[in-house]
Amino acid sequence: MRFARFVLVAQALFMLAFSLAYWLRPYEMANLNGMLLMESASISHMRVYYGGLQLGLALFLLWALRAPERMRGALVMLVCMMSALVLGRLLSLLLDGGELGGFDLAALVYRLLAVLLAALAYWLLREPEEPEPVPIPPPTRRLEDTPPQPFRLGEGPRPFEADGDSADPARDAAERRGDVQP
């Protein structure tokens, strides 16, 4: 669980940093990607899409840290998203015939590393298999051979009996002589 938390926190911090960079320095971040921002709409697009998207993802990762079941979903999201970005970069190189510049190469390595770490964290966070439950035999009732008899007045223990003696010493003496049945 600690490793998964580390991966999610690290990714959230990287995304927050990139979000701030795209918000505060859109020209410089665009130049690193080989783009020129010529219109105010393109600057706004850079801030909103690149900065806002990364901020939203970072907030989602931080929210997912609050519960283990959310962490699993966040790790799956990271693996899918970063894998798609790696695949998109590689397909772009294949289709466009470009080369990997310094920033593009660093971004590709970062995303590959993020995919591997998130996949490893997900694998380590998997739920352990629960052991097969041991069947508990049903409770058995021991039935008596004779059905219950109705209660009759005068039957059962007498009040204040202790060690076979009643509260009436004369009756106890009579019972010992056999004059009265217990």
OpenMM code with the backbone's topology and positions (N, CA, C; nanometers):
from openmm import Vec3, app, unit

residues = "MET ARG PHE ALA ARG PHE VAL LEU VAL ALA GLN ALA LEU PHE MET LEU ALA PHE SER LEU ALA TYR TRP LEU ARG PRO TYR GLU MET ALA ASN LEU ASN GLY MET LEU LEU MET GLU SER ALA SER ILE SER HIS MET ARG VAL TYR TYR GLY GLY LEU GLN LEU GLY LEU ALA LEU PHE LEU LEU TRP ALA LEU ARG ALA PRO GLU ARG MET ARG GLY ALA LEU VAL MET LEU VAL CYS MET MET SER ALA LEU VAL LEU GLY ARG LEU LEU SER LEU LEU LEU ASP GLY GLY GLU LEU GLY GLY PHE ASP LEU ALA ALA LEU VAL TYR ARG LEU LEU ALA VAL LEU LEU ALA ALA LEU ALA TYR TRP LEU LEU ARG GLU PRO GLU GLU PRO GLU PRO VAL PRO ILE PRO PRO PRO THR ARG ARG LEU GLU ASP THR PRO PRO GLN PRO PHE ARG LEU GLY GLU GLY PRO ARG PRO PHE GLU ALA ASP GLY ASP SER ALA ASP PRO ALA ARG ASP ALA ALA GLU ARG ARG GLY ASP VAL GLN PRO".split()
positions = [
    Vec3(0.0832, -0.1181, 0.0000),
    Vec3(0.0000, 0.0000, 0.0000),
    Vec3(0.0883, 0.1254, 0.0000),
    Vec3(0.2002, 0.1179, 0.0680),
    Vec3(0.2886, 0.2350, 0.0712),
    Vec3(0.3442, 0.2679, -0.0665),
    Vec3(0.3815, 0.1614, -0.1399),
    Vec3(0.4368, 0.1846, -0.2726),
    Vec3(0.3324, 0.2477, -0.3641),
    Vec3(0.2084, 0.2002, -0.3558),
    Vec3(0.1004, 0.2577, -0.4373),
    Vec3(0.0788, 0.4045, -0.4005),
    Vec3(0.0818, 0.4340, -0.2703),
    Vec3(0.0676, 0.5739, -0.2267),
    Vec3(0.1827, 0.6586, -0.2817),
    Vec3(0.3047, 0.6041, -0.2760),
    Vec3(0.4214, 0.6773, -0.3274),
    Vec3(0.4038, 0.7080, -0.4758),
    Vec3(0.3620, 0.6086, -0.5528),
    Vec3(0.3442, 0.6291, -0.6978),
    Vec3(0.2379, 0.7352, -0.7239),
    Vec3(0.1265, 0.7274, -0.6527),
    Vec3(0.0190, 0.8245, -0.6753),
    Vec3(0.0591, 0.9655, -0.6324),
    Vec3(0.1282, 0.9767, -0.5196),
    Vec3(0.1723, 1.1096, -0.4746),
    Vec3(0.2748, 1.1670, -0.5712),
    Vec3(0.3700, 1.0847, -0.6139),
    Vec3(0.4722, 1.1326, -0.7082),
    Vec3(0.4075, 1.1796, -0.8385),
    Vec3(0.3140, 1.1010, -0.8908),
    Vec3(0.2458, 1.1397, -1.0140),
    Vec3(0.1650, 1.2671, -0.9943),
    Vec3(0.0964, 1.2786, -0.8800),
    Vec3(0.0174, 1.3993, -0.8536),
    Vec3(0.1078, 1.5218, -0.8466),
    Vec3(0.2227, 1.5086, -0.7822),
    Vec3(0.3147, 1.6224, -0.7728),
    Vec3(0.3702, 1.6617, -0.9094),
    Vec3(0.4065, 1.5621, -0.9909),
    Vec3(0.4549, 1.5928, -1.1262),
    Vec3(0.3464, 1.6629, -1.2071),
    Vec3(0.2241, 1.6125, -1.1968),
    Vec3(0.1148, 1.6736, -1.2735),
    Vec3(0.0828, 1.8141, -1.2239),
    Vec3(0.0887, 1.8354, -1.0931),
    Vec3(0.0682, 1.9708, -1.0402),
    Vec3(0.1763, 2.0660, -1.0897),
    Vec3(0.3005, 2.0179, -1.0909),
    Vec3(0.4112, 2.1016, -1.1386),
    Vec3(0.3938, 2.1369, -1.2858),
    Vec3(0.3588, 2.0376, -1.3676),
    Vec3(0.3379, 2.0658, -1.5094),
    Vec3(0.2163, 2.1555, -1.5305),
    Vec3(0.1139, 2.1368, -1.4506),
    Vec3(-0.0038, 2.2224, -1.4609),
    Vec3(0.0332, 2.3681, -1.4344),
    Vec3(0.1065, 2.3891, -1.3268),
    Vec3(0.1502, 2.5271, -1.2968),
    Vec3(0.2403, 2.5831, -1.4060),
    Vec3(0.3284, 2.4990, -1.4591),
    Vec3(0.4180, 2.5448, -1.5652),
    Vec3(0.3382, 2.5865, -1.6888),
    Vec3(0.2385, 2.5072, -1.7263),
    Vec3(0.1575, 2.5434, -1.8434),
    Vec3(0.0711, 2.6654, -1.8161),
    Vec3(0.0287, 2.6849, -1.6937),
    Vec3(-0.0519, 2.8023, -1.6601),
    Vec3(0.0325, 2.9287, -1.6534),
    Vec3(0.1483, 2.9189, -1.5877),
    Vec3(0.2293, 3.0387, -1.5646),
    Vec3(0.3261, 3.0692, -1.6781),
    Vec3(0.3746, 2.9697, -1.7480),
    Vec3(0.4726, 2.9875, -1.8553),
    Vec3(0.4291, 2.9171, -1.9836),
    Vec3(0.3172, 2.9553, -2.0413),
    Vec3(0.2694, 2.8813, -2.1593),
    Vec3(0.3630, 2.8938, -2.2801),
    Vec3(0.4279, 3.0075, -2.2968),
    Vec3(0.5183, 3.0244, -2.4118),
    Vec3(0.6376, 2.9307, -2.4013),
    Vec3(0.6977, 2.9256, -2.2839),
    Vec3(0.8153, 2.8412, -2.2659),
    Vec3(0.7800, 2.6930, -2.2798),
    Vec3(0.6669, 2.6516, -2.2237),
    Vec3(0.6268, 2.5112, -2.2336),
    Vec3(0.5939, 2.4750, -2.3785),
    Vec3(0.5326, 2.5673, -2.4512),
    Vec3(0.5039, 2.5417, -2.5928),
    Vec3(0.6333, 2.5309, -2.6722),
    Vec3(0.7311, 2.6160, -2.6409),
    Vec3(0.8597, 2.6096, -2.7106),
    Vec3(0.9308, 2.4780, -2.6845),
    Vec3(0.9190, 2.4255, -2.5617),
    Vec3(0.9793, 2.2954, -2.5326),
    Vec3(0.9185, 2.1858, -2.6186),
    Vec3(0.7919, 2.2022, -2.6528),
    Vec3(0.7240, 2.1042, -2.7379),
    Vec3(0.7388, 2.1359, -2.8866),
    Vec3(0.8113, 2.2418, -2.9188),
    Vec3(0.8317, 2.2772, -3.0594),
    Vec3(0.7146, 2.3516, -3.1199),
    Vec3(0.6342, 2.4173, -3.0384),
    Vec3(0.5175, 2.4908, -3.0883),
    Vec3(0.5383, 2.6405, -3.0674),
    Vec3(0.4692, 2.7181, -3.1477),
    Vec3(0.4664, 2.8626, -3.1319),
    Vec3(0.3241, 2.9048, -3.1011),
    Vec3(0.3093, 2.9877, -3.0020),
    Vec3(0.1769, 3.0395, -2.9678),
    Vec3(0.1628, 3.1767, -3.0335),
    Vec3(0.0805, 3.1826, -3.1368),
    Vec3(0.0683, 3.3052, -3.2146),
    Vec3(-0.0546, 3.3871, -3.1771),
    Vec3(-0.1585, 3.3261, -3.1301),
    Vec3(-0.2832, 3.3943, -3.1003),
    Vec3(-0.3168, 3.3780, -2.9520),
    Vec3(-0.4017, 3.4671, -2.9024),
    Vec3(-0.4424, 3.4544, -2.7623),
    Vec3(-0.5245, 3.3281, -2.7401),
    Vec3(-0.5948, 3.2820, -2.8436),
    Vec3(-0.6715, 3.1573, -2.8318),
    Vec3(-0.5782, 3.0385, -2.8112),
    Vec3(-0.4635, 3.0400, -2.8770),
    Vec3(-0.3695, 2.9287, -2.8596),
    Vec3(-0.3070, 2.9315, -2.7205),
    Vec3(-0.2843, 3.0511, -2.6665),
    Vec3(-0.2318, 3.0622, -2.5290),
    Vec3(-0.3372, 3.0096, -2.4312),
    Vec3(-0.4601, 3.0507, -2.4540),
    Vec3(-0.5688, 3.0043, -2.3685),
    Vec3(-0.5841, 2.8527, -2.3782),
    Vec3(-0.5727, 2.7996, -2.4984),
    Vec3(-0.5810, 2.6551, -2.5176),
    Vec3(-0.4690, 2.5835, -2.4424),
    Vec3(-0.3519, 2.6368, -2.4481),
    Vec3(-0.2374, 2.5760, -2.3786),
    Vec3(-0.2631, 2.5732, -2.2274),
    Vec3(-0.3121, 2.6847, -2.1753),
    Vec3(-0.3375, 2.6913, -2.0305),
    Vec3(-0.4523, 2.5990, -1.9900),
    Vec3(-0.5614, 2.6069, -2.0641),
    Vec3(-0.6802, 2.5318, -2.0252),
    Vec3(-0.6603, 2.3820, -2.0459),
    Vec3(-0.6176, 2.3455, -2.1669),
    Vec3(-0.6106, 2.2029, -2.1958),
    Vec3(-0.4925, 2.1368, -2.1239),
    Vec3(-0.3743, 2.1879, -2.1459),
    Vec3(-0.2574, 2.1229, -2.0849),
    Vec3(-0.2504, 2.1486, -1.9347),
    Vec3(-0.2705, 2.2726, -1.8943),
    Vec3(-0.2646, 2.3041, -1.7519),
    Vec3(-0.3845, 2.2513, -1.6744),
    Vec3(-0.5037, 2.2728, -1.7290),
    Vec3(-0.6257, 2.2305, -1.6599),
    Vec3(-0.6401, 2.0799, -1.6527),
    Vec3(-0.6077, 2.0114, -1.7608),
    Vec3(-0.6172, 1.8664, -1.7617),
    Vec3(-0.5228, 1.8044, -1.6589),
    Vec3(-0.4011, 1.8538, -1.6555),
    Vec3(-0.3044, 1.7988, -1.5595),
    Vec3(-0.3457, 1.8311, -1.4157),
    Vec3(-0.4032, 1.9487, -1.3946),
    Vec3(-0.4512, 1.9832, -1.2609),
    Vec3(-0.5660, 1.8904, -1.2191),
    Vec3(-0.6591, 1.8651, -1.3074),
    Vec3(-0.7704, 1.7747, -1.2779),
    Vec3(-0.7227, 1.6335, -1.2472),
    Vec3(-0.6268, 1.5850, -1.3248),
    Vec3(-0.5731, 1.4509, -1.2994),
    Vec3(-0.4997, 1.4449, -1.1657),
    Vec3(-0.4247, 1.5481, -1.1337),
    Vec3(-0.3531, 1.5511, -1.0053),
    Vec3(-0.4517, 1.5526, -0.8890),
    Vec3(-0.5581, 1.6307, -0.9016),
    Vec3(-0.6587, 1.6334, -0.7953),
    Vec3(-0.7278, 1.4983, -0.7805),
    Vec3(-0.7525, 1.4313, -0.8924),
    Vec3(-0.8114, 1.2977, -0.8861),
    Vec3(-0.7181, 1.2005, -0.8139),
    Vec3(-0.5904, 1.2065, -0.8426),
    Vec3(-0.4944, 1.1164, -0.7775),
    Vec3(-0.4875, 1.1440, -0.6280),
    Vec3(-0.4908, 1.2701, -0.5912),
    Vec3(-0.4887, 1.3035, -0.4478),
    Vec3(-0.6173, 1.2579, -0.3795),
    Vec3(-0.7293, 1.2692, -0.4473),
    Vec3(-0.8554, 1.2212, -0.3923),
    Vec3(-0.8530, 1.0695, -0.3758),
    Vec3(-0.7911, 1.0003, -0.4697),
    Vec3(-0.7866, 0.8541, -0.4662),
    Vec3(-0.7019, 0.8017, -0.3511),
    Vec3(-0.6145, 0.8837, -0.2969),
    Vec3(-0.5303, 0.8397, -0.1856),
    Vec3(-0.6105, 0.8131, -0.0587),
    Vec3(-0.7316, 0.8602, -0.0516),
    Vec3(-0.8104, 0.8518, 0.0718),
    Vec3(-0.8664, 0.7126, 0.0981),
    Vec3(-0.8728, 0.6258, -0.0008),
    Vec3(-0.9302, 0.4924, 0.0193),
    Vec3(-0.8610, 0.3915, -0.0723),
    Vec3(-0.8306, 0.2724, -0.0221),
    Vec3(-0.7613, 0.1709, -0.1040),
    Vec3(-0.8375, 0.1327, -0.2304),
    Vec3(-0.9707, 0.1250, -0.2237),
    Vec3(-1.0446, 0.0875, -0.3438),
    Vec3(-1.0354, 0.1951, -0.4507),
    Vec3(-1.0184, 0.3211, -0.4124),
    Vec3(-0.9995, 0.4292, -0.5103),
    Vec3(-0.8583, 0.4245, -0.5677),
    Vec3(-0.7634, 0.3835, -0.4863),
    Vec3(-0.6245, 0.3790, -0.5329),
    Vec3(-0.6095, 0.2821, -0.6492),
    Vec3(-0.6805, 0.1707, -0.6431),
    Vec3(-0.6723, 0.0735, -0.7526),
    Vec3(-0.7218, 0.1354, -0.8832),
    Vec3(-0.8332, 0.2067, -0.8762),
    Vec3(-0.8863, 0.2717, -0.9953),
    Vec3(-0.7936, 0.3804, -1.0484),
    Vec3(-0.7322, 0.4549, -0.9568),
    Vec3(-0.6392, 0.5608, -0.9991),
    Vec3(-0.5153, 0.5010, -1.0664),
    Vec3(-0.4692, 0.3880, -1.0159),
    Vec3(-0.3527, 0.3232, -1.0777),
    Vec3(-0.3881, 0.2701, -1.2167),
    Vec3(-0.5073, 0.2165, -1.2322),
    Vec3(-0.5510, 0.1710, -1.3653),
    Vec3(-0.5591, 0.2899, -1.4603),
    Vec3(-0.6137, 0.4020, -1.4113),
    Vec3(-0.6215, 0.5218, -1.4938),
    Vec3(-0.4819, 0.5676, -1.5365),
    Vec3(-0.3882, 0.5640, -1.4434),
    Vec3(-0.2517, 0.6046, -1.4777),
    Vec3(-0.1903, 0.5138, -1.5839),
    Vec3(-0.2071, 0.3838, -1.5665),
    Vec3(-0.1509, 0.2899, -1.6645),
    Vec3(-0.2129, 0.3145, -1.8016),
    Vec3(-0.3447, 0.3275, -1.8070),
    Vec3(-0.4114, 0.3488, -1.9367),
    Vec3(-0.3714, 0.4817, -1.9998),
    Vec3(-0.3733, 0.5888, -1.9205),
    Vec3(-0.3435, 0.7213, -1.9744),
    Vec3(-0.1986, 0.7321, -2.0221),
    Vec3(-0.1067, 0.6897, -1.9372),
    Vec3(0.0345, 0.7018, -1.9744),
    Vec3(0.0701, 0.6067, -2.0888),
    Vec3(0.0083, 0.4901, -2.0927),
    Vec3(0.0320, 0.3977, -2.2050),
    Vec3(-0.0184, 0.4594, -2.3352),
    Vec3(-0.1343, 0.5243, -2.3293),
    Vec3(-0.1880, 0.5889, -2.4490),
    Vec3(-0.0967, 0.7024, -2.4951),
    Vec3(-0.0405, 0.7780, -2.4010),
    Vec3(0.0515, 0.8859, -2.4387),
    Vec3(0.1808, 0.8304, -2.4993),
    Vec3(0.2321, 0.7221, -2.4443),
    Vec3(0.3530, 0.6592, -2.5002),
    Vec3(0.3234, 0.6066, -2.6400),
    Vec3(0.2105, 0.5370, -2.6536),
    Vec3(0.1733, 0.4838, -2.7839),
    Vec3(0.1520, 0.5962, -2.8847),
    Vec3(0.0872, 0.7041, -2.8423),
    Vec3(0.0672, 0.8187, -2.9313),
    Vec3(0.1992, 0.8801, -2.9757),
    Vec3(0.2942, 0.8918, -2.8822),
    Vec3(0.4255, 0.9480, -2.9177),
    Vec3(0.4974, 0.8569, -3.0184),
    Vec3(0.4942, 0.7273, -2.9963),
    Vec3(0.5633, 0.6338, -3.0855),
    Vec3(0.4967, 0.6292, -3.2229),
    Vec3(0.3629, 0.6303, -3.2256),
    Vec3(0.2938, 0.6330, -3.3550),
    Vec3(0.3192, 0.7636, -3.4288),
    Vec3(0.3274, 0.8718, -3.3546),
    Vec3(0.3573, 1.0006, -3.4159),
    Vec3(0.4964, 0.9992, -3.4799),
    Vec3(0.5914, 0.9402, -3.4105),
    Vec3(0.7264, 0.9292, -3.4685),
    Vec3(0.7250, 0.8434, -3.5941),
    Vec3(0.6486, 0.7368, -3.5914),
    Vec3(0.6412, 0.6482, -3.7063),
    Vec3(0.5727, 0.7155, -3.8246),
    Vec3(0.4630, 0.7847, -3.7998),
    Vec3(0.3868, 0.8473, -3.9075),
    Vec3(0.4528, 0.9739, -3.9608),
    Vec3(0.5083, 1.0545, -3.8698),
    Vec3(0.5638, 1.1836, -3.9099),
    Vec3(0.7111, 1.1766, -3.9439),
    Vec3(0.7766, 1.0710, -3.9070),
    Vec3(0.9181, 1.0566, -3.9367),
    Vec3(1.0056, 1.1550, -3.8616),
    Vec3(0.9563, 1.2106, -3.7533),
    Vec3(1.0340, 1.3069, -3.6767),
    Vec3(1.1388, 1.2375, -3.5912),
    Vec3(1.2034, 1.3171, -3.5130),
    Vec3(1.3031, 1.2616, -3.4211),
    Vec3(1.2675, 1.3052, -3.2795),
    Vec3(1.3179, 1.2309, -3.1865),
    Vec3(1.2926, 1.2623, -3.0466),
    Vec3(1.3908, 1.3682, -3.0005),
    Vec3(1.3396, 1.4856, -2.9711),
    Vec3(1.4235, 1.5896, -2.9149),
    Vec3(1.4459, 1.5659, -2.7665),
    Vec3(1.5161, 1.6538, -2.7027),
    Vec3(1.5474, 1.6373, -2.5611),
    Vec3(1.4246, 1.6293, -2.4730),
    Vec3(1.3309, 1.7230, -2.4912),
    Vec3(1.2115, 1.7243, -2.4073),
    Vec3(1.1206, 1.6071, -2.4403),
    Vec3(1.1086, 1.5744, -2.5691),
    Vec3(1.0238, 1.4624, -2.6090),
    Vec3(1.0792, 1.3297, -2.5577),
    Vec3(1.2087, 1.3142, -2.5634),
    Vec3(1.2711, 1.1910, -2.5131),
    Vec3(1.2529, 1.1803, -2.3618),
    Vec3(1.2731, 1.2900, -2.2913),
    Vec3(1.2546, 1.2884, -2.1459),
    Vec3(1.1086, 1.2590, -2.1102),
    Vec3(1.0156, 1.3159, -2.1861),
    Vec3(0.8733, 1.2907, -2.1606),
    Vec3(0.8381, 1.1445, -2.1875),
    Vec3(0.8966, 1.0874, -2.2943),
    Vec3(0.8703, 0.9473, -2.3254),
    Vec3(0.9243, 0.8545, -2.2155),
    Vec3(1.0451, 0.8818, -2.1694),
    Vec3(1.1045, 0.8002, -2.0627),
    Vec3(1.0235, 0.8148, -1.9339),
    Vec3(0.9843, 0.9365, -1.9029),
    Vec3(0.9026, 0.9610, -1.7832),
    Vec3(0.7712, 0.8839, -1.7894),
    Vec3(0.7060, 0.8860, -1.9041),
    Vec3(0.5770, 0.8180, -1.9160),
    Vec3(0.5918, 0.6662, -1.9138),
    Vec3(0.6975, 0.6160, -1.9744),
    Vec3(0.7236, 0.4720, -1.9664),
    Vec3(0.7489, 0.4294, -1.8214),
    Vec3(0.8275, 0.5080, -1.7525),
    Vec3(0.8546, 0.4786, -1.6115),
    Vec3(0.7265, 0.4873, -1.5287),
    Vec3(0.6420, 0.5849, -1.5590),
    Vec3(0.5151, 0.5990, -1.4869),
    Vec3(0.4253, 0.4786, -1.5113),
    Vec3(0.4221, 0.4275, -1.6343),
    Vec3(0.3421, 0.3085, -1.6655),
    Vec3(0.3929, 0.1893, -1.5853),
    Vec3(0.5230, 0.1691, -1.5858),
    Vec3(0.5798, 0.0541, -1.5149),
    Vec3(0.5560, 0.0629, -1.3643),
    Vec3(0.5773, 0.1800, -1.3074),
    Vec3(0.5574, 0.1953, -1.1628),
    Vec3(0.4105, 0.1801, -1.1236),
    Vec3(0.3212, 0.2367, -1.2021),
    Vec3(0.1787, 0.2246, -1.1712),
    Vec3(0.1314, 0.0799, -1.1866),
    Vec3(0.1804, 0.0103, -1.2894),
    Vec3(0.1433, -0.1305, -1.3077),
    Vec3(0.1972, -0.2155, -1.1927),
    Vec3(0.3195, -0.1892, -1.1512),
    Vec3(0.3772, -0.2631, -1.0383),
    Vec3(0.3002, -0.2335, -0.9097),
    Vec3(0.2663, -0.1080, -0.8869),
    Vec3(0.1900, -0.0717, -0.7669),
    Vec3(0.0525, -0.1374, -0.7693),
    Vec3(-0.0108, -0.1426, -0.8847),
    Vec3(-0.1410, -0.2095, -0.8955),
    Vec3(-0.1271, -0.3585, -0.8654),
    Vec3(-0.0239, -0.4193, -0.9187),
    Vec3(-0.0017, -0.5623, -0.8953),
    Vec3(0.0244, -0.5892, -0.7473),
    Vec3(0.1011, -0.5033, -0.6821),
    Vec3(0.1285, -0.5217, -0.5395),
    Vec3(0.0067, -0.4925, -0.4527),
    Vec3(-0.0836, -0.4108, -0.5028),
    Vec3(-0.2018, -0.3717, -0.4267),
    Vec3(-0.3174, -0.4690, -0.4455),
    Vec3(-0.2988, -0.5683, -0.5313),
    Vec3(-0.4094, -0.6606, -0.5576),
    Vec3(-0.4582, -0.7232, -0.4276),
    Vec3(-0.5829, -0.7577, -0.4278),
    Vec3(-0.6431, -0.8119, -0.3068),
    Vec3(-0.5962, -0.9557, -0.2881),
    Vec3(-0.5598, -0.9915, -0.1643),
    Vec3(-0.5171, -1.1293, -0.1414),
    Vec3(-0.6349, -1.2249, -0.1556),
    Vec3(-0.6022, -1.3451, -0.1992),
    Vec3(-0.7074, -1.4447, -0.2124),
    Vec3(-0.7548, -1.4855, -0.0741),
    Vec3(-0.8841, -1.4909, -0.0613),
    Vec3(-0.9394, -1.5299, 0.0674),
    Vec3(-0.9379, -1.6820, 0.0762),
    Vec3(-0.9010, -1.7341, 0.1939),
    Vec3(-0.9000, -1.8793, 0.2069),
    Vec3(-1.0423, -1.9347, 0.2003),
    Vec3(-1.0503, -2.0583, 0.1586),
    Vec3(-1.1797, -2.1247, 0.1501),
    Vec3(-1.2407, -2.1325, 0.2890),
    Vec3(-1.3650, -2.0906, 0.3051),
    Vec3(-1.4245, -2.0947, 0.4395),
    Vec3(-1.4434, -2.2383, 0.4868),
    Vec3(-1.4181, -2.2594, 0.6135),
    Vec3(-1.4350, -2.3906, 0.6728),
    Vec3(-1.5831, -2.4073, 0.7063),
    Vec3(-1.6443, -2.5134, 0.6544),
    Vec3(-1.7873, -2.5289, 0.6832),
    Vec3(-1.8091, -2.5610, 0.8309),
    Vec3(-1.9069, -2.4976, 0.8863),
    Vec3(-1.9420, -2.5212, 1.0258),
    Vec3(-2.0622, -2.6147, 1.0258),
    Vec3(-2.0503, -2.7275, 1.0957),
    Vec3(-2.1643, -2.8196, 1.0948),
    Vec3(-2.2844, -2.7549, 1.1622),
    Vec3(-2.4024, -2.7895, 1.1145),
    Vec3(-2.5213, -2.7296, 1.1746),
    Vec3(-2.5359, -2.7769, 1.3190),
    Vec3(-2.5913, -2.6937, 1.4025),
    Vec3(-2.6067, -2.7348, 1.5420),
    Vec3(-2.7062, -2.8498, 1.5523),
    Vec3(-2.6749, -2.9420, 1.6389),
    Vec3(-2.7644, -3.0554, 1.6593),
    Vec3(-2.8352, -3.0383, 1.7913),
    Vec3(-2.9608, -3.0733, 1.7906),
    Vec3(-3.0412, -3.0660, 1.9129),
    Vec3(-3.0595, -3.2074, 1.9641),
    Vec3(-3.0403, -3.2190, 2.0883),
    Vec3(-3.0597, -3.3485, 2.1503),
    Vec3(-3.2030, -3.3536, 2.2019),
    Vec3(-3.2785, -3.4376, 2.1409),
    Vec3(-3.4178, -3.4492, 2.1811),
    Vec3(-3.4315, -3.5543, 2.2908),
    Vec3(-3.5138, -3.5255, 2.3854),
    Vec3(-3.5400, -3.6215, 2.4921),
    Vec3(-3.6404, -3.7239, 2.4420),
    Vec3(-3.6364, -3.8400, 2.5049),
    Vec3(-3.7260, -3.9474, 2.4630),
    Vec3(-3.8708, -3.9202, 2.5011),
    Vec3(-3.8916, -3.8501, 2.6100),
    Vec3(-4.0284, -3.8263, 2.6557),
    Vec3(-4.0694, -3.6844, 2.6230),
    Vec3(-4.1930, -3.6684, 2.5836),
    Vec3(-4.2394, -3.5321, 2.5552),
    Vec3(-4.2521, -3.4533, 2.6847),
    Vec3(-4.2487, -3.3225, 2.6751),
    Vec3(-4.2601, -3.2435, 2.7973),
    Vec3(-4.3975, -3.2625, 2.8622),
    Vec3(-4.3970, -3.2640, 2.9940),
    Vec3(-4.5197, -3.2826, 3.0715),
    Vec3(-4.5703, -3.1465, 3.1165),
    Vec3(-4.7027, -3.1351, 3.1313),
    Vec3(-4.7544, -3.0066, 3.1784),
    Vec3(-4.7115, -2.9806, 3.3221),
    Vec3(-4.7020, -2.8567, 3.3552),
    Vec3(-4.6614, -2.8170, 3.4897),
    Vec3(-4.7795, -2.8321, 3.5842),
    Vec3(-4.7507, -2.8892, 3.7031),
    Vec3(-4.8546, -2.9037, 3.8047),
    Vec3(-4.8139, -2.8242, 3.9263),
    Vec3(-4.9120, -2.7672, 3.9867),
    Vec3(-4.8869, -2.6884, 4.1057),
    Vec3(-4.8266, -2.7752, 4.2146),
    Vec3(-4.7246, -2.7268, 4.2766),
    Vec3(-4.6574, -2.8001, 4.3835),
    Vec3(-4.5350, -2.8762, 4.3350),
    Vec3(-4.5143, -2.8849, 4.2063),
    Vec3(-4.3972, -2.9529, 4.1532),
    Vec3(-4.2823, -2.8538, 4.1406),
    Vec3(-4.1667, -2.9028, 4.1296),
    Vec3(-4.0502, -2.8199, 4.1090),
    Vec3(-3.9834, -2.7842, 4.2389),
    Vec3(-3.8745, -2.7089, 4.2318),
    Vec3(-3.8011, -2.6760, 4.3541),
    Vec3(-3.8835, -2.5843, 4.4442),
    Vec3(-3.8626, -2.6015, 4.5728),
    Vec3(-3.9318, -2.5179, 4.6703),
    Vec3(-3.8501, -2.3919, 4.6927),
    Vec3(-3.9133, -2.2840, 4.7252),
    Vec3(-3.8366, -2.1609, 4.7513),
    Vec3(-3.7469, -2.1779, 4.8724),
    Vec3(-3.6364, -2.1081, 4.8703),
    Vec3(-3.5375, -2.1048, 4.9783),
    Vec3(-3.4705, -2.2396, 5.0014),
    Vec3(-3.4665, -2.3246, 4.9011),
    Vec3(-3.3985, -2.4527, 4.9207),
    Vec3(-3.2500, -2.4327, 4.8995),
    Vec3(-3.1750, -2.4901, 4.9869),
    Vec3(-3.0303, -2.4896, 4.9739),
    Vec3(-2.9800, -2.6222, 5.0256),
    Vec3(-2.9065, -2.6923, 4.9476),
    Vec3(-2.8508, -2.8228, 4.9826),
    Vec3(-2.9599, -2.9202, 5.0238),
    Vec3(-3.0766, -2.9151, 4.9621),
    Vec3(-3.1827, -3.0098, 4.9912),
    Vec3(-3.2693, -2.9738, 5.1099),
    Vec3(-3.2375, -2.8722, 5.1838),
    Vec3(-3.3190, -2.8330, 5.2988),
    Vec3(-3.4147, -2.7229, 5.2566),
    Vec3(-3.5377, -2.7279, 5.3055),
    Vec3(-3.6354, -2.6239, 5.2775),
    Vec3(-3.6359, -2.5249, 5.3924),
    Vec3(-3.7223, -2.4288, 5.3815),
    Vec3(-3.7330, -2.3293, 5.4884),
    Vec3(-3.8099, -2.3833, 5.6086),
    Vec3(-3.8690, -2.5015, 5.5953),
    Vec3(-3.9497, -2.5595, 5.7040),
    Vec3(-3.8743, -2.6791, 5.7642),
    Vec3(-3.8112, -2.6628, 5.8835),
    Vec3(-3.7351, -2.7737, 5.9425),
    Vec3(-3.8233, -2.8928, 5.9801),
    Vec3(-3.9477, -2.8693, 6.0158),
    Vec3(-4.0360, -2.9796, 6.0538),
    Vec3(-4.0650, -3.0680, 5.9333),
    Vec3(-4.0850, -3.0049, 5.8181),
    Vec3(-4.1111, -3.0817, 5.6960),
    Vec3(-3.9876, -3.1621, 5.6582),
    Vec3(-3.8679, -3.1013, 5.6729),
    Vec3(-3.7445, -3.1734, 5.6425),
    Vec3(-3.7310, -3.2978, 5.7300),
    Vec3(-3.7643, -3.2849, 5.8575),
    Vec3(-3.7556, -3.3999, 5.9473),
    Vec3(-3.8550, -3.5069, 5.9071),
    Vec3(-3.9777, -3.4666, 5.8677),
    Vec3(-4.0778, -3.5616, 5.8238),
    Vec3(-4.0351, -3.6332, 5.6964),
    Vec3(-3.9708, -3.5609, 5.6056),
    Vec3(-3.9227, -3.6223, 5.4818),
    Vec3(-3.8152, -3.7246, 5.5133),
    Vec3(-3.7284, -3.6957, 5.6110),
    Vec3(-3.6229, -3.7916, 5.6465),
    Vec3(-3.6805, -3.9191, 5.7095),
    Vec3(-3.7856, -3.9062, 5.7854),
    Vec3(-3.8476, -4.0222, 5.8461),
    Vec3(-3.9270, -4.1007, 5.7431),
    Vec3(-3.9660, -4.0344, 5.6328),
    Vec3(-4.0453, -4.0999, 5.5306),
    Vec3(-4.1917, -4.0762, 5.5443),
    Vec3(-4.2326, -3.9891, 5.6349),
    Vec3(-4.3733, -3.9581, 5.6531),
    Vec3(-4.4287, -3.8769, 5.5345),
    Vec3(-4.3476, -3.7903, 5.4759),
    Vec3(-4.3900, -3.7036, 5.3659),
    Vec3(-4.2959, -3.7313, 5.2485),
    Vec3(-4.3536, -3.7382, 5.1319),
    Vec3(-4.2677, -3.7586, 5.0140),
    Vec3(-4.2153, -3.6242, 4.9661),
    Vec3(-4.0941, -3.6247, 4.9227),
    Vec3(-4.0365, -3.4985, 4.8764),
    Vec3(-4.1020, -3.4459, 4.7523),
] * unit.nanometer
topology = app.Topology()
chain = topology.addChain("A")
for resn in residues:
    res = topology.addResidue(resn, chain)
    for name in ("N", "CA", "C"):
        topology.addAtom(name, app.Element.getBySymbol(name[0]), res)
